[in-house]
Amino acid sequence: MDRMKIGVLTGGGDCAGLNAVIRAVVKRAEYHGFQVIGIRYGWAGLVNADAVPLSYKDVREILDVGGTILKTSRTNPLKNPADAEKVLANTKKLGIDAVIAIGGEDTLGVAHKLALKGLKVVGVPKTIDNDLSATDVTFGFDSAVNVAMGMIDRIRTTAASHDRVVVVEVMGRHSGWIAAEAGLASGADVILIPEHPFDLDEVCQKVNKRVAEKGSAVVVVAEGATLKTSPGAISKESKVDEFGHVRLGGAGDFLADEIEKRTGLETRSVTLGHVVRGGSPSAFDRVLATRFGIAAVDLVEEGKFDMMVGLQGTGIVAVELEKAVAKLKTVDEALFEAVKTFLE
């Protein structure tokens, strides 16, 4: 009897911990007697039949390596019905019996819709934004928060040395988890997130207060933060990707200009951008990614598809992909209350 073949792909933005999942998938697959096929460049790999066999000797040393050895893309095969059919046809052509898709809202949204077309797929939740439902935490988030925190710590000492205001822009399209947790962990003076539109006058009042108290101020803003007076994220660009998302960026520069203009205080902006995506994963993410990879293979072995692995409490659970991508998980009021406590 032929051994079962599992395809594994990584889609969307890269983050720390992707390689740790791939490593765990290969190791657990070999435990069950399965073969693993690495699909390159996310869903594009199944559109183009771009795949390579993987054994544990190929992935043994990638636990601490950032990014993804399988490469990634933001390809959406559902935009073109012919591409969706190619995914299904090439899965059969490559002899793949089931696919483990590692990704965020968009990648796993595609996975669910392809599951409805017959693809046997299991999802693994990856995103630095921590915005997927049905899991307490996504891998990649903890690493991103730690990098952002370290950068803000350094910026805070520079701001204090020069009696300046510094605005730090971090990633976060519709959910402000990185801004909230990194800002709270680094002692930021103002934290602005998409869930709570801000008023420029109120921001400037808080900045003036902090500068009067200690001579400097650090403002952390998520890239998707919005003004109360102007709905919609602040962005320099209008182009959209294959999933209809505008490339964000510019909130930090906009805010720094407005603060300096309204307060007269010297204000600089720093955009962390992709810095928080790359590099070696934290210990938490290495362990979580490993547990997710093992659990995903076990779901394949059990024949449970159109499912996603998730962390709830301290346990790894299986949840329906449809529920995981039904709505974004935004910053909860409990965390925001903690943030507000230190901003008064």
C-alpha positions, 0 to 999 in steps of 0.5 A, a space after each residue: 500500500 502506498 504511503 499517504 502523502 501530505 502537502 504543506 504550504 505557507 501563505 501570506 506574510 512571513 513570520 517567526 515560527 513558520 519553519 518550526 511548524 514545517 519541521 514538526 509536520 515532517 517529524 510527525 508525518 514520519 512517525 505516522 509513516 507518511 510522506 511530506 511534499 513541500 509546496 512552494 510559494 503558498 497557494 501559487 505552488 498548487 496552481 503551478 505544481 511547484 513542490 519538493 519532497 521533504 524528509 526530516 534531514 531536510 528540516 532538522 536544523 530549521 527550528 530557530 530560522 526565521 521566514 519559511 524555507 518553502 517561500 510564500 506569496 499572497 496568491 488567491 486562487 479563488 480570484 480565477 475559477 481556472 486557478 481553483 481547478 488547477 489547485 485541485 487537479 495538481 493536488 491529485 497530479 502530485 499524489 497529495 492526499 491532504 494539505 496542511 495550510 499554514 497561514 492567516 485569515 486569507 490563506 485559511 479562508 481560501 483553505 476553507 473554500 477549497 475544502 468545500 470543493 473537495 480538498 482535504 485540508 487542515 489549517 495552522 493559524 499563523 499571523 503576527 496580528 493575532 487576529 484569528 478567531 478560535 485560537 487564543 494565540 497565533 504563532 508569530 505574535 509573541 515573537 513580533 511583540 518581543 521585537 517591537 518591545 525591544 525596539 520601543 525600549 531603545 527608542 524611549 531612551 533616545 527620546 528621553 536623551 533629546 527631549 523629543 516626541 517619537 511616534 512608533 508605527 507598528 503593524 496591525 491592519 484591523 486589530 491592534 494586538 501588537 501595538 497594545 501589548 508591545 506598547 504596554 510592555 515598553 511603557 509607551 505614553 500613548 497607544 493607538 489601535 484600530 479598535 478605538 479611533 482617536 482624536 488628534 486634540 486628545 492625543 496632543 493633550 496627552 503628549 503635552 502632559 507627558 512632556 511636561 512631566 518627564 521631558 519626552 514622550 513615545 507614541 505607539 500607533 498601529 498602522 491601521 489606526 483611524 481618526 474619529 473624524 475620518 473613517 478608514 485607515 491612514 495610508 500612502 497607497 491605494 493599490 490593493 493585493 489579491 485579497 483586496 487589502 490596501 497596503 498600509 503605512 503612513 500613520 506614524 508620519 502623519 501623526 508625527 507631523 500633526 503632533 509637531 504642528 499642533 504642539 510645537 514639540 520636536 517630533 520624529 517618527 519610526 516605522 518598524 514595519 517588516 522588522 517585527 516579522 523576521 528573525 528567530 522565533 521566541 521560545 513560546 513560538 517555537 514550542 507553540 509552532 511545534 505543537 501546532 505542527 504535530 496536532 495538524 498531522 494527527 488531524 490528517 491521520 484521524 481523517 478530520 479535514 476542513 479543520 484548524 488547530 488552535 490554542 485554547 487555554 493550555 491545550 491544543 484543540 481542533 476547530 472548524 475552519 469556517 469558525 476560525 475565519 468567520 470574523 477577526 479577533 480584535 483587542 478585547 476590552 480587558 486588555 484595553 482597560 490595562 492599556 488605559 490604566 497607564 495612559 491616564 
